[in-house]
Structures are given as C-alpha cells and as structure tokens.
Amino acid sequence: MSIPQLLVHNAEDNVGVVVVEGLTAGTEMLCVVTHDNTDFTLTAKADVPIGHKIALSDLTEGDTITKYGEDIGKMVGPCEKGGHVHVHNLKTKRW
C-alpha cells in the first residue's frame, strides 16, 4: 500500500492539498479523494511545500477554486494541471 501525497476533500474540488514533506517536480503522486476514498495519480509540475495546493486541471485567471466542496477564491494567474496553487496565483474573493 502506498502513502498518498495529495488529498482531495471532495469530488467537485479542483485543487488538492500536499500532505508530505519534500514533494518535488516530476513526482507521480498518489491522490486520494477523502469523501469517497477513491484515488488517482497526477504528476507534480513543481516543487510544492506541504500544506500547499496543486491544480487538478489547467486553471486560468478568473477561475473559481473549489476546496472542501466550497468556493475558496479565484485565480489571478494561470496554473497548469499538477502546478502549484498558492498566494502568487490565487486570491480570496472577500477583499
């Protein structure tokens, strides 16, 4: 049994959360959807720190980001599938 590197909380989410230290670009991650315990693989396109998000599909400026099945913000820059989603390309809609 492999240990997941990325957790996706809800099937509707378009980002997952890195749950291991030292994730590097090129890693084929085991991704687990915690809502239903399904899994899939995805290749990391960047080095991403633990607790940061990874795009599950190509994202463009203006796209709504969904985590926990909830709207958590909008993209202010592009991100390719497997890329790092964080404050450099994602902002809250609150302000």
Secondary structure, DSSP 8 states (H G I E B T S, - for coil): ----SEEESSTT-SEEEE-STTB-TT-EEEEEETTTTEEEEEE-SS-B-TT-EEESS-B-TT-EEEETTEEEEEESS-B-TT-EESTTTEE-S--
